[in-house]
C-alpha cells in the first residue's frame, strides 16, 4: 500500500498517460461478495402454525470475472464483465407462536449455496483524471444462471435471475496497468423460490420450508479489484 501511495503521489511522473485513449482494452477482476435474500413471508397457516423465514447468516463469497471495456467518449465507457460467483446463506425459520421449529432433517435452518454465472453490461461514467487517479460511477444490469441447485435441500433456487447494479470506484494508474477498487450493490428482480408444486421429490414434512416463503429475491454487495 505504501508503494502504491508513493507511486500515485509522484508529482514528476504521470503513469500510463495514454491508457484511456484505447478504443478497446481488456482485464480481469477478483473480489468478494455478500449475498442475501429479500424474503416475503406467505403468512400461510401450515400444520396450525405461521412460519417466518429470514436470512440469519451469510458467508463472504468469492468471485472472478473478465473485463471488456469499450471507450465511447472521453468520460463514458461501455463494459462487459461476465463472471463466476460463489456465495452461501443460512435461512432461519421461526413460528409466530414462538414454538421451536422441528424437522427430523434440517431443524430450524437451511443453508443455501449459489454459484451463478453472471452476464452484466455496464456504463462507466468517469471524472476528469487527476494525476494518477480517476474516480467513477458505474450502472447497468444483466442476467445470471445458477449452476449449483441442490434438490436435496428444502429450499431450491430457480436457475435464472435478472438484476440491476450501481456502484462507485477509482482508477489508480500504476506503471504497467490500472488497479481499480470498486464497490457495487445489486438488486435482483426474479422470484427465486421454486414452489412445492415443482418439487415432487420434497418430503411432505419438509414442504413448510418452501411454502412459508411467498417471494424471494437476491440482494448483493460486491467489493472487487479490477486489473486493466
C-alpha positions in Angstrom: 0.0 0.0 0.0 2.9 2.4 0.8 4.4 1.7 -2.6 1.1 2.4 -4.3 0.6 5.7 -2.5 4.2 6.7 -3.2 3.7 6.0 -6.9 0.4 7.9 -7.1 2.0 10.9 -5.3 5.0 11.3 -7.5 4.5 14.8 -9.0 7.1 14.4 -11.7 5.6 11.3 -13.2 2.2 10.5 -14.8 1.8 6.8 -15.2 0.2 5.4 -18.4 -0.8 8.9 -19.8 -2.5 7.4 -22.9 -4.1 4.3 -21.5 -7.6 5.8 -21.5 -7.3 6.6 -25.2 -7.6 3.0 -26.3 -10.8 2.1 -28.0 -10.9 -1.4 -26.5 -9.0 -2.8 -23.6 -9.3 -6.0 -21.5 -8.7 -7.0 -17.9 -9.8 -9.3 -15.1 -11.5 -8.9 -11.7 -11.1 -10.5 -8.3 -13.3 -9.8 -5.4 -15.7 -10.9 -2.6 -19.4 -10.6 -2.2 -22.0 -10.6 0.5 -25.2 -12.0 -1.0 -28.6 -12.1 0.9 -32.3 -12.6 0.1 -35.2 -10.3 0.3 -37.9 -12.6 1.7 -41.6 -12.1 1.7 -43.5 -14.5 4.0 -46.5 -16.3 2.6 -48.4 -16.0 6.0 -49.9 -19.3 5.2 -51.1 -21.5 8.1 -49.1 -24.8 7.9 -49.9 -27.5 10.4 -51.5 -24.9 12.6 -48.5 -22.5 12.5 -47.4 -19.5 10.6 -43.7 -19.6 9.8 -41.4 -16.7 9.2 -38.1 -17.1 7.2 -35.1 -14.7 7.4 -31.5 -14.8 6.4 -29.7 -15.1 9.7 -26.1 -15.7 8.4 -24.2 -15.2 5.2 -20.6 -16.1 4.5 -18.4 -13.8 2.3 -18.3 -15.2 -1.1 -15.6 -15.1 -3.8 -15.9 -14.0 -7.4 -13.8 -13.8 -10.5 -14.5 -12.2 -13.8 -13.2 -10.9 -17.1 -13.5 -7.3 -18.4 -14.0 -6.0 -21.9 -14.1 -2.2 -22.0 -15.1 -0.1 -25.0 -14.4 3.7 -25.0 -17.5 5.6 -26.2 -16.1 9.1 -25.4 -13.8 10.9 -23.0 -15.9 10.3 -20.0 -18.1 7.3 -20.9 -17.2 3.6 -21.4 -19.3 0.5 -22.1 -18.2 -2.5 -20.1 -19.0 -6.2 -20.5 -17.9 -8.1 -17.4 -19.0 -11.8 -17.3 -18.0 -13.7 -14.2 -18.5 -16.6 -11.8 -19.6 -16.1 -8.2 -19.7 -18.3 -5.1 -21.9 -17.4 -2.1 -23.7 -19.1 0.8 -26.6 -18.0 3.1 -28.4 -19.5 6.1 -32.2 -19.1 6.3 -33.6 -19.4 9.8 -37.3 -20.3 10.4 -39.4 -19.2 13.4 -43.0 -19.8 14.2 -45.4 -16.9 15.0 -46.4 -18.6 18.3 -42.8 -18.9 19.4 -42.7 -22.7 19.3 -39.5 -24.4 18.2 -39.3 -25.4 14.5 -39.0 -29.2 14.4 -37.9 -31.2 11.5 -36.0 -34.5 11.5 -33.9 -33.5 8.6 -33.0 -29.7 8.9 -34.2 -28.3 12.1 -34.8 -24.5 12.0 -32.1 -23.6 9.5 -31.4 -24.3 5.8 -28.0 -23.5 4.1 -28.3 -22.3 0.5 -25.3 -22.4 -1.8 -25.3 -20.4 -5.0 -22.8 -20.4 -7.9 -24.2 -18.1 -10.5 -22.6 -17.3 -13.9 -23.3 -13.6 -14.4 -23.5 -11.7 -17.7 -23.8 -8.0 -16.9 -23.4 -4.9 -19.1 -22.4 -1.5 -17.6 -22.0 2.1 -18.4 -19.0 3.7 -16.6 -19.1 7.5 -16.1 -15.6 8.8 -15.2 -14.5 12.1 -13.8 -11.5 14.1 -15.0 -8.2 12.4 -14.4 -6.1 13.9 -11.6 -2.5 12.8 -11.8 -2.7 9.1 -11.2 -6.3 8.6 -10.0 -9.7 9.0 -11.6 -13.0 8.3 -9.7 -16.0 6.9 -11.5 -19.6 5.7 -11.1 -21.0 2.6 -12.8 -24.5 1.4 -13.5 -26.1 -1.4 -15.5 -27.7 -4.8 -15.3 -27.8 -8.2 -16.7 -28.8 -11.8 -16.0 -27.3 -14.8 -14.2 -27.6 -18.6 -14.3 -27.1 -20.6 -11.1 -25.2 -23.8 -11.8 -25.5 -25.1 -8.2 -29.0 -26.3 -7.5 -29.2 -28.9 -4.7 -32.6 -30.7 -4.9 -31.8 -32.4 -1.6 -32.3 -29.1 0.2 -35.9 -28.0 1.1 -35.2 -24.5 -0.4 -34.3 -24.6 -4.1 -33.4 -21.5 -6.2 -34.7 -21.1 -9.7 -31.8 -21.0 -12.1 -32.4 -17.7 -13.9 -32.2 -14.2 -12.3 -32.2 -10.7 -13.7 -30.7 -7.7 -11.9 -29.6 -4.1 -11.9 -26.5 -2.8 -10.3 -24.9 0.5 -9.3 -21.5 1.3 -7.8 -18.5 3.6 -7.5 -14.8 3.1 -7.9 -11.5 4.7 -8.7 -8.9 4.1 -11.4 -5.4 4.0 -9.9 -2.8 4.4 -12.6 0.2 2.3 -11.8 3.3 2.0 -14.0 2.2 -1.0 -16.0 -1.6 -1.3 -15.5 -4.6 0.2 -13.8 -5.8 -1.1 -10.5 -9.4 -0.2 -9.9 -11.0 -0.8 -6.5 -14.8 -0.9 -6.9 -17.9 -1.4 -4.8 -21.3 -2.3 -6.2 -24.8 -3.0 -5.0 -27.0 -5.4 -6.9 -30.8 -5.9 -6.8 -32.4 -9.0 -8.3 -35.9 -9.0 -9.8 -36.8 -12.6 -10.3 -38.7 -14.6 -7.7 -36.2 -17.4 -7.0 -38.2 -19.7 -4.8 -39.2 -22.9 -6.5 -42.7 -23.8 -5.4 -43.7 -27.0 -3.8 -45.8 -27.9 -6.9 -42.5 -28.2 -8.8 -40.8 -30.3 -6.1 -42.2 -33.8 -6.2 -39.1 -35.1 -4.6 -39.6 -32.9 -1.5 -40.8 -34.9 1.6 -44.2 -33.6 2.9 -42.8 -32.9 6.4 -40.2 -30.5 4.8 -42.6 -28.6 2.5 -43.1 -25.8 5.0 -39.6 -24.5 4.4 -40.8 -23.6 0.9 -44.5 -23.0 1.5 -43.8 -20.3 4.1 -42.0 -18.1 1.5 -44.1 -16.2 -0.9 -41.3 -14.4 -2.7 -37.5 -14.5 -2.5 -35.2 -12.1 -4.4 -31.4 -11.5 -4.3 -29.5 -8.6 -2.8 -25.7 -8.4 -3.1 -22.9 -6.1 -2.1 -19.7 -6.6 -4.1 -16.1 -5.4 -3.4 -13.8 -6.1 -6.2 -10.4 -5.2 -7.6 -10.1 -4.8 -11.4 -6.8 -5.2 -13.2 -6.8 -3.4 -16.6 
